[in-house]
Amino acid sequence: MLRGMMGQGRWLLAGVAGVALGLGGAWLSVRGGLGSGAAKSGPWETSAFTGSADADLRTRAGVAVAGLLALSAKEAVYFNAGEDSAGAPLDGRCRYRVSGADPQARWWSVTLYGADHFLVANAERRFSFHMRNVPRAGPDAFAFDVAPTGAGAGWLPTGGQAHFALTLRAYNPDPAIIGRPDRANLPKIEKVACA
């Protein structure tokens, strides 16, 4: 009888381990990328299938985990950056300079999210910049800082979190962005200093 219980315990343990490994693998797969249609332009990544009925299950799951209510590419293209232009992961304890030309779209914005995919709480209640309130570096160019601390209205607070990400949304984008998002002229994200 004892041998029978030990045998059942092993099967139960193997079953629990299998379920845990399967769920863990699925979670890492969803968190690990955009699935089919992925394109990269500098530090920014997107998927041609985000918001499309043609999206594969992995892309749909990734969109759901991130809490993104995705529109079709004709209406909006979503670019996400979890690393700087040098390829290093974004660290909320560092200061970055985000600069570039205005994306070719009717409307655009850049929003900062914490590792949990939520807005980062901050005393300034500043979570994003858009084409009308972004600090200007020329008529069609902008520049702002992303850092744990700053002064004035030219920075997005990271809250000092170890990890954060930026999302650039281009609404009614130029057909060239839709057709070749890997060639889109998107902002640089350059590390200035770390604390």
KEFI-28597 format. One line per 3 residues: their letters; for each residue x, y negated, z negated of N, C-alpha, C. Coordinates in pm, whole numbers. Layout:
N
a	X/Y/Z/X/Y/Z/X/Y/Z; ...
***
This chain:
195
mlr	82/119/0/0/0/0/87/-126/0; 195/-123/-79/285/-237/-85/350/-262/50; 387/-151/120/447/-166/253/349/-230/351
gmm	222/-191/341/120/-249/428/102/-398/405; 105/-440/280/92/-583/248/213/-661/297; 332/-600/284/453/-668/332/450/-683/483
gqg	399/-579/552/387/-587/697/290/-695/741; 177/-705/670/79/-809/702/136/-948/672; 214/-959/565/277/-1087/530/373/-1133/637
rwl	448/-1038/694/542/-1073/802/466/-1123/924; 356/-1055/959/277/-1098/1074/217/-1236/1051; 170/-1258/930/114/-1388/896/221/-1497/903
lag	339/-1469/848/449/-1565/851/490/-1593/996; 498/-1487/1078/535/-1506/1219/429/-1589/1292; 302/-1565/1260/195/-1643/1323/201/-1789/1284
vag	221/-1817/1155/232/-1955/1108/352/-2024/1172; 466/-1953/1177/586/-2011/1239/563/-2040/1387; 495/-1948/1457/466/-1969/1599/378/-2090/1624
val	274/-2105/1542/186/-2222/1555/263/-2350/1526; 345/-2350/1421/422/-2469/1385/520/-2506/1496; 590/-2407/1552/682/-2436/1661/609/-2487/1785
glg	495/-2428/1815/417/-2472/1931/368/-2615/1917; 312/-2646/1800/264/-2783/1777/380/-2882/1776; 491/-2843/1713/608/-2932/1709/663/-2957/1848
gaw	671/-2853/1930/718/-2868/2067/627/-2957/2150; 497/-2939/2133/401/-3024/2206/415/-3169/2164; 429/-3193/2033/443/-3330/1982/569/-3395/2039
lsv	682/-3322/2037/806/-3378/2091/795/-3402/2241; 726/-3316/2312/709/-3334/2456/629/-3460/2487; 524/-3482/2411/439/-3600/2432/516/-3726/2397
rgg	595/-3722/2288/673/-3838/2246/795/-3861/2333; 835/-3759/2408/962/-3764/2478/960/-3827/2615; 850/-3872/2667/852/-3932/2798/714/-3948/2857
lgs	714/-3996/2979/590/-4031/3045/535/-3923/3137; 604/-3811/3150/554/-3705/3236/575/-3739/3382; 487/-3691/3468/504/-3711/3612/484/-3858/3649
gaa	547/-3898/3757/533/-4035/3805/618/-4136/3730; 709/-4089/3642/790/-4181/3562/886/-4259/3650; 903/-4386/3619/997/-4473/3690/1065/-4562/3588
ksg	1189/-4598/3614/1266/-4680/3521/1329/-4797/3596; 1321/-4916/3535/1385/-5037/3588/1460/-5102/3472; 1592/-5084/3467/1669/-5130/3352/1622/-5053/3229
pwe	1597/-5123/3118/1552/-5053/2997/1402/-5021/2997; 1332/-5066/3099/1186/-5054/3103/1143/-4929/3177; 1047/-4854/3119/993/-4733/3180/844/-4748/3202
tsa	795/-4683/3307/651/-4681/3333/617/-4551/3403; 491/-4526/3423/445/-4412/3501/343/-4462/3602; 359/-4417/3723/264/-4455/3829/125/-4400/3801
ftg	116/-4301/3711/-12/-4237/3686/-81/-4285/3559; -20/-4376/3484/-86/-4427/3363/-216/-4495/3405; -325/-4454/3344/-456/-4510/3376/-521/-4452/3499
sad	-456/-4352/3559/-508/-4292/3681/-574/-4158/3652; -674/-4125/3730/-737/-3993/3719/-641/-3884/3763; -532/-3921/3833/-433/-3825/3879/-327/-3793/3774
adl	-334/-3856/3657/-235/-3834/3551/-237/-3689/3505; -116/-3634/3482/-109/-3499/3428/-142/-3501/3279; -158/-3385/3219/-198/-3377/3079/-95/-3440/2986
rtr	33/-3423/3017/138/-3482/2933/129/-3634/2933; 110/-3694/3050/97/-3840/3058/-27/-3887/2982; -137/-3818/2999/-260/-3856/2927/-241/-3845/2777
agv	-173/-3739/2732/-148/-3722/2588/-56/-3831/2536; 47/-3866/2613/138/-3974/2572/65/-4107/2558; -23/-4136/2651/-103/-4258/2646/-193/-4256/2522
ava	-252/-4142/2493/-341/-4131/2377/-264/-4147/2246; -144/-4088/2236/-64/-4098/2114/-22/-4243/2091; 14/-4313/2197/57/-4453/2184/-60/-4548/2162
gll	-181/-4500/2176/-298/-4584/2154/-322/-4684/2264; -271/-4654/2382/-282/-4744/2495/-414/-4721/2566; -489/-4825/2588/-611/-4816/2668/-572/-4857/2809
als	-531/-4760/2887/-467/-4787/3015/-566/-4815/3127; -538/-4920/3200/-612/-4953/3322/-539/-4890/3440; -600/-4888/3556/-533/-4836/3675/-420/-4930/3715
ake	-325/-4878/3794/-209/-4957/3835/-248/-5083/3912; -358/-5081/3984/-402/-5200/4057/-438/-5312/3960; -489/-5273/3842/-530/-5372/3742/-418/-5409/3647
avy	-333/-5312/3611/-223/-5340/3517/-116/-5232/3527; 9/-5275/3514/122/-5182/3504/184/-5207/3367; 210/-5099/3294/264/-5106/3159/408/-5057/3160
fna	500/-5142/3117/640/-5105/3108/676/-5101/2959; 743/-4994/2916/784/-4980/2777/935/-4972/2768; 990/-5037/2665/1134/-5032/2641/1160/-4992/2497
ged	1233/-4885/2480/1275/-4840/2348/1425/-4850/2333; 1490/-4908/2436/1634/-4927/2432/1668/-5061/2495; 1791/-5108/2471/1834/-5235/2530/1891/-5211/2669
sag	1937/-5316/2734/1987/-5305/2871/2116/-5224/2880; 2184/-5204/2767/2305/-5122/2765/2273/-4975/2736; 2146/-4943/2712/2105/-4806/2689/2103/-4763/2543
apl	2128/-4855/2449/2125/-4823/2306/1983/-4839/2252; 1941/-4752/2159/1806/-4764/2101/1787/-4900/2034; 1667/-4956/2048/1635/-5083/1985/1631/-5065/1834
dgr	1699/-5154/1762/1711/-5148/1617/1659/-5279/1560; 1557/-5273/1478/1494/-5393/1423/1579/-5471/1326; 1696/-5419/1291/1788/-5491/1203/1885/-5576/1285
cry	1877/-5566/1418/1964/-5641/1509/1887/-5755/1575; 1963/-5846/1636/1905/-5957/1712/1928/-5930/1860; 1821/-5946/1939/1826/-5926/2084/1779/-6052/2154
rvs	1828/-6070/2274/1783/-6179/2361/1710/-6115/2479; 1583/-6150/2496/1503/-6101/2607/1490/-6217/2705; 1536/-6198/2827/1535/-6309/2924/1515/-6256/3064
gad	1456/-6341/3147/1436/-6303/3285/1341/-6396/3357; 1310/-6358/3480/1215/-6433/3562/1074/-6382/3531; 976/-6467/3553/838/-6426/3532/805/-6305/3620
pqa	750/-6199/3563/705/-6086/3645/599/-6131/3746; 602/-6074/3862/509/-6110/3968/372/-6046/3942; 290/-6118/3868/158/-6071/3831/71/-6192/3799
rww	-60/-6172/3804/-151/-6281/3771/-134/-6322/3625; -110/-6225/3538/-92/-6250/3395/4/-6145/3342; 90/-6184/3248/180/-6087/3187/203/-6122/3040
svt	246/-6020/2965/279/-6039/2824/383/-5937/2782; 455/-5970/2673/551/-5879/2609/510/-5869/2463; 486/-5747/2414/440/-5723/2277/537/-5631/2206
lyg	562/-5658/2077/651/-5577/1995/569/-5481/1910; 608/-5353/1911/542/-5250/1830/645/-5179/1743; 602/-5139/1624/687/-5059/1537/692/-4915/1586
adh	771/-4833/1517/786/-4692/1554/653/-4617/1545; 559/-4671/1467/427/-4607/1452/328/-4650/1561; 373/-4727/1659/293/-4778/1771/192/-4885/1728
flv	211/-4943/1611/125/-5051/1565/205/-5181/1566; 133/-5294/1566/198/-5424/1557/272/-5432/1424; 386/-5502/1423/467/-5516/1302/418/-5636/1223
ana	375/-5612/1100/326/-5721/1014/439/-5821/990; 404/-5951/997/503/-6055/970/432/-6182/928; 503/-6263/849/445/-6386/794/405/-6485/903
err	475/-6483/1017/445/-6576/1126/320/-6534/1205; 277/-6412/1185/164/-6355/1259/187/-6369/1410; 312/-6342/1449/352/-6349/1590/386/-6207/1635
fsf	316/-6159/1736/331/-6022/1780/371/-6010/1927; 353/-6118/2002/384/-6111/2145/400/-6251/2202; 454/-6253/2323/455/-6374/2405/385/-6341/2536
hmr	322/-6441/2595/262/-6422/2726/308/-6537/2815; 268/-6532/2940/321/-6626/3039/294/-6774/3007; 199/-6802/2921/169/-6942/2889/236/-6991/2761
nvp	276/-6900/2670/335/-6947/2545/480/-6902/2525; 537/-6834/2624/675/-6787/2610/772/-6905/2618; 879/-6906/2538/979/-7013/2548/1044/-7011/2687
rag	1050/-7125/2750/1099/-7138/2887/1249/-7163/2893; 1313/-7101/2994/1454/-7123/3023/1468/-7181/3164; 1360/-7233/3216/1355/-7289/3351/1212/-7279/3400
pda	1183/-7327/3522/1046/-7328/3572/983/-7188/3584; 1059/-7090/3628/1005/-6955/3645/1083/-6852/3564; 1150/-6899/3457/1230/-6809/3374/1198/-6833/3227
faf	1224/-6731/3147/1197/-6740/3004/1309/-6672/2926; 1314/-6702/2796/1410/-6637/2707/1358/-6651/2564; 1366/-6543/2490/1329/-6546/2349/1409/-6441/2274
dva	1413/-6455/2142/1484/-6360/2058/1387/-6261/1995; 1438/-6144/1968/1367/-6041/1893/1461/-6007/1778; 1418/-6032/1654/1509/-6019/1541/1431/-6007/1410
ptg	1500/-5964/1302/1431/-5957/1173/1400/-6095/1114; 1485/-6193/1145/1462/-6330/1096/1488/-6428/1209; 1432/-6547/1197/1452/-6648/1298/1391/-6780/1254
aga	1406/-6877/1337/1350/-7009/1308/1274/-7058/1431; 1168/-7131/1407/1091/-7187/1517/1003/-7083/1583; 955/-7119/1701/857/-7035/1770/920/-6948/1878
gwl	1052/-6942/1888/1118/-6870/1997/1165/-6731/1963; 1098/-6664/1870/1140/-6528/1837/1022/-6440/1797; 1037/-6310/1822/941/-6210/1777/1002/-6137/1659
ptg	933/-6134/1544/986/-6067/1425/976/-5915/1434; 1085/-5847/1399/1087/-5701/1396/1052/-5645/1260; 1050/-5730/1158/1025/-5682/1023/1142/-5603/967
gqa	1255/-5601/1038/1371/-5527/992/1357/-5377/1003; 1256/-5330/1078/1236/-5185/1094/1352/-5123/1170; 1381/-4999/1137/1492/-4930/1204/1465/-4911/1353
hfa	1340/-4890/1391/1306/-4866/1532/1185/-4950/1571; 1189/-5003/1692/1075/-5074/1748/1079/-5056/1899; 974/-5099/1966/967/-5092/2111/897/-5217/2162
ltl	924/-5250/2286/858/-5362/2353/773/-5307/2468; 656/-5366/2486/569/-5329/2598/543/-5454/2681; 575/-5445/2809/547/-5554/2903/427/-5510/2985
ray	322/-5591/2982/202/-5563/3059/194/-5664/3174; 182/-5613/3295/167/-5698/3414/27/-5674/3469; -61/-5773/3453/-200/-5761/3498/-214/-5812/3640
npd	-287/-5739/3722/-299/-5767/3865/-160/-5793/3924; -74/-5691/3914/64/-5709/3960/76/-5716/4111; 186/-5772/4156/220/-5776/4298/223/-5631/4350
pai	176/-5607/4472/178/-5471/4527/317/-5406/4526; 424/-5487/4533/560/-5432/4529/589/-5366/4394; 535/-5421/4285/554/-5361/4153/478/-5229/4146
igr	359/-5225/4203/280/-5101/4201/350/-4994/4285; 396/-5032/4403/457/-4936/4495/595/-4889/4454; 676/-4977/4396/813/-4942/4358/845/-5004/4221
pdr	785/-4952/4112/813/-5009/3980/959/-4996/3939; 1033/-4903/3999/1175/-4888/3968/1258/-5003/4024; 1200/-5082/4114/1271/-5197/4170/1216/-5330/4118
anl	1128/-5324/4020/1069/-5447/3964/1177/-5529/3896; 1170/-5660/3912/1265/-5752/3849/1214/-5782/3708; 1260/-5703/3611/1210/-5713/3474/1315/-5775/3383
pki	1273/-5826/3267/1367/-5895/3177/1480/-5805/3125; 1591/-5868/3097/1703/-5802/3030/1674/-5803/2881; 1723/-5702/2812/1717/-5697/2665/1859/-5679/2618
ekv	1922/-5788/2573/2063/-5785/2538/2083/-5801/2388; 2162/-5708/2330/2192/-5714/2188/2288/-5831/2164; 2252/-5918/2068/2334/-6033/2034/2423/-6000/1914
aca	2364/-5945/1809/2437/-5912/1687/2355/-5819/1600; 2422/-5749/1510/2354/-5665/1412/2399/-5706/1272; 2307/-5694/1176/2337/-5733/1039/2429/-5632/973
***
